[in-house]
Amino acid sequence: MVGQRLRVPTLLLMAATLAGFHLSHKPLWNDEAFSYFVARHGPAATLRFIAQDTQPPLFYLILSEWLRMGRSALVMRSLSAAALTLATLPVYGAARRLFGAREAILAGVFFSATPLVVNWAQKARPYALQVLLLAVAYWGFVEVWRSAEARERWIGTGPGRVNLGWAALTLGGASAMLTQQPAGFFLLGLNAAALLEILCLGNRCLRFLVNWTLSQLLLILIWAMWLPWFLRQIAINLTPAEIALRHTNFLIGDRDVLGYLQGLLGIASLWRAAPLFLLVQLTGATIGAAMLFRRRQAAPVLIPLLAPPLVAIAGFLLIHPIFGYVIGEFVFLWIPYAILLGYAVARAPWRPVGVTLAALIFLGDAWGLHNYYATPNLPTAAVADVIGAGMKPGDGVILAQNVAFRWALAYYLGPVRRKELVGLNVSAEWDYDRLIRSTAAALRQRRDWVILPGDGQPPAVSLAALTRRMRTERVVHIAGSEVRLLVARSGGRPASLKR
């Protein structure tokens, strides 16, 4: 009995340890610094800022209040770490409600220990909160699925008690949609599973159909609070012309989609060993799926797992590459995927198969986590240190073409120094007016800092055009990134430093 009581606290402790280990060890990634600038001035300013971007506001509104505790990387990332730690609870609860305690423990371990989940637990981005809210919605879905009473009515047997399953499904799903739009793919999977159940049972599911429809209408009404701004975001950012102009990262190819799928269904951060462990996990998933089909229990696990990538792939092939891009954000697939793997290990028809499968998955997770913790981010803080130490008021900064580095540079320079640097604008995501993106704008300053982050992107202004009028005063190499100081020609020899 004591051991059973310690299962959930031990699972949460493990999840918190993995999510919190070296939480502030790596410098902020560019998009994490963007999160800071969205949320730094409080809820009202956050809403105005994010309405110009591509995302809903809930994560940034919560972060704006979270920043009252501090503005360090540790504080910002702790919101995501807490979210994915807590997400372990509804994953465990859903697996236990579907199958049993052994499957639930394994599902919780597989969910919280996979490097992909830990990665997003350590980023100040909306993904972790979205996964938590979808895990709550999935738990509610399972509660409704497994309870004949819940299918029939929203109010439980006690006086005035609203069934928690319906409440979790509706509020969790709506909140997830207000956190990130890709949550809609997962909710589509839940709807597909419910529709299949309704079609199979026919008239016996009439009350379930009515209650499900009511739940989804309420979900849509809650999300619709953001609809006017969502339509504005599409007009600003997501028309084909705007994507081609300012969001070329959305225009991915077949190989990128396959890479995303391998990262989602395999074990991240394994590099050359990734295909082997992808095969291991797909083997486990296949064993689990075969057993679920045999017991006619497949729908609540497999449809939410398979529907999101299948719909996105169809959209990628038939409509626009952006549908392939969003597959990379489907971290939430690990909610049903971890449950499927836990079921496969616990119910394997031959015990040595289950033991071997579990051992291989744990080995892959441990290896992937080791690689993840050891892999550095872009050296954003070090680049800012170089520029901050050598800059003079009125210097300019020239970024790579996607200008994403400006967020991290501005964060680490601080408010005083970033105001002294021409071309470092953080007033809005879409406002490029003050950025240096032409030769003429670069030549207005006597000195310009050029940042090449090492990801292959060329600078926003041609170096060849600049070096005809400016000389290279200094070159600093930092972990694959390069910082150049260009100075208007007036004699003197350039200096080159290596770091």
Rosetta blueprint (number, residue, H / E / L):
1 M L
2 V H
3 G H
4 Q H
5 R H
6 L L
7 R H
8 V H
9 P H
10 T H
11 L H
12 L H
13 L H
14 M H
15 A H
16 A H
17 T H
18 L H
19 A H
20 G H
21 F L
22 H L
23 L L
24 S L
25 H L
26 K L
27 P L
28 L L
29 W L
30 N H
31 D H
32 E H
33 A H
34 F H
35 S H
36 Y H
37 F H
38 V H
39 A H
40 R L
41 H L
42 G L
43 P H
44 A H
45 A H
46 T H
47 L H
48 R H
49 F H
50 I H
51 A L
52 Q L
53 D L
54 T L
55 Q L
56 P L
57 P L
58 L H
59 F H
60 Y H
61 L H
62 I H
63 L H
64 S H
65 E H
66 W H
67 L H
68 R H
69 M H
70 G L
71 R L
72 S L
73 A H
74 L H
75 V H
76 M H
77 R H
78 S H
79 L H
80 S H
81 A H
82 A H
83 A H
84 L H
85 T H
86 L H
87 A H
88 T H
89 L H
90 P H
91 V H
92 Y H
93 G H
94 A H
95 A H
96 R H
97 R H
98 L H
99 F L
100 G L
101 A H
102 R H
103 E H
104 A H
105 I H
106 L H
107 A H
108 G H
109 V H
110 F H
111 F H
112 S H
113 A H
114 T L
115 P H
116 L H
117 V H
118 V H
119 N H
120 W H
121 A H
122 Q L
123 K L
124 A L
125 R L
126 P L
127 Y H
128 A H
129 L H
130 Q H
131 V H
132 L H
133 L H
134 L H
135 A H
136 V H
137 A H
138 Y H
139 W H
140 G H
141 F H
142 V H
143 E H
144 V H
145 W H
146 R H
147 S L
148 A H
149 E H
150 A H
151 R H
152 E H
153 R L
154 W L
155 I E
156 G L
157 T L
158 G L
159 P L
160 G L
161 R L
162 V E
163 N L
164 L H
165 G H
166 W H
167 A H
168 A H
169 L H
170 T H
171 L H
172 G H
173 G H
174 A H
175 S H
176 A H
177 M H
178 L L
179 T L
180 Q L
181 Q L
182 P L
183 A H
184 G H
185 F H
186 F H
187 L H
188 L H
189 G H
190 L H
191 N H
192 A H
193 A H
194 A H
195 L H
196 L H
197 E H
198 I H
199 L H
200 C H
201 L H
202 G H
203 N H
204 R H
205 C H
206 L H
207 R H
208 F H
209 L H
210 V H
211 N H
212 W H
213 T H
214 L H
215 S H
216 Q H
217 L H
218 L H
219 L H
220 I H
221 L H
222 I H
223 W H
224 A H
225 M H
226 W H
227 L H
228 P H
229 W H
230 F H
231 L H
232 R H
233 Q H
234 I H
235 A H
236 I H
237 N H
238 L H
239 T L
240 P H
241 A H
242 E H
243 I H
244 A H
245 L H
246 R H
247 H L
248 T H
249 N H
250 F H
251 L L
252 I L
253 G L
254 D H
255 R H
256 D H
257 V H
258 L H
259 G H
260 Y H
261 L H
262 Q H
263 G H
264 L H
265 L H
266 G L
267 I L
268 A L
269 S L
270 L L
271 W H
272 R H
273 A H
274 A H
275 P H
276 L H
277 F H
278 L H
279 L H
280 V H
281 Q H
282 L H
283 T H
284 G H
285 A H
286 T H
287 I H
288 G H
289 A H
290 A H
291 M H
292 L H
293 F H
294 R H
295 R L
296 R L
297 Q L
298 A L
299 A H
300 P H
301 V H
302 L H
303 I H
304 P H
305 L H
306 L H
307 A H
308 P H
309 P H
310 L H
311 V H
312 A H
313 I H
314 A H
315 G H
316 F H
317 L H
318 L H
319 I L
320 H L
321 P L
322 I H
323 F H
324 G H
325 Y H
326 V H
327 I H
328 G H
329 E H
330 F L
331 V H
332 F H
333 L H
334 W H
335 I H
336 P H
337 Y H
338 A H
339 I H
340 L H
341 L H
342 G H
343 Y H
344 A H
345 V H
346 A H
347 R H
348 A L
349 P L
350 W L
351 R H
352 P H
353 V H
354 G H
355 V H
356 T H
357 L H
358 A H
359 A H
360 L H
361 I H
362 F H
363 L H
364 G H
365 D H
366 A H
367 W H
368 G H
369 L H
370 H H
371 N H
372 Y H
373 Y H
374 A H
375 T L
376 P L
377 N L
378 L L
379 P L
380 T H
381 A H
382 A H
383 V H
384 A H
385 D H
386 V H
387 I H
388 G H
389 A H
390 G H
391 M L
392 K L
393 P L
394 G L
395 D L
396 G E
397 V E
398 I E
399 L L
400 A E
401 Q L
402 N L
403 V L
404 A L
405 F H
406 R H
407 W H
408 A H
409 L H
410 A H
411 Y H
412 Y H
413 L H
414 G H
415 P H
416 V H
417 R H
418 R H
419 K H
420 E L
421 L L
422 V E
423 G L
424 L L
425 N L
426 V L
427 S L
428 A L
429 E L
430 W L
431 D L
432 Y L
433 D L
434 R L
435 L L
436 I L
437 R L
438 S L
439 T H
440 A H
441 A H
442 A H
443 L L
444 R L
445 Q L
446 R L
447 R E
448 D E
449 W E
450 V E
451 I E
452 L E
453 P L
454 G L
455 D L
456 G L
457 Q L
458 P L
459 P E
460 A L
461 V L
462 S L
463 L H
464 A H
465 A H
466 L H
467 T H
468 R L
469 R L
470 M E
471 R E
472 T E
473 E E
474 R E
475 V E
476 V E
477 H E
478 I E
479 A L
480 G L
481 S E
482 E E
483 V E
484 R E
485 L E
486 L E
487 V E
488 A E
489 R L
490 S L
491 G L
492 G L
493 R L
494 P L
495 A L
496 S L
497 L L
498 K L
499 R L
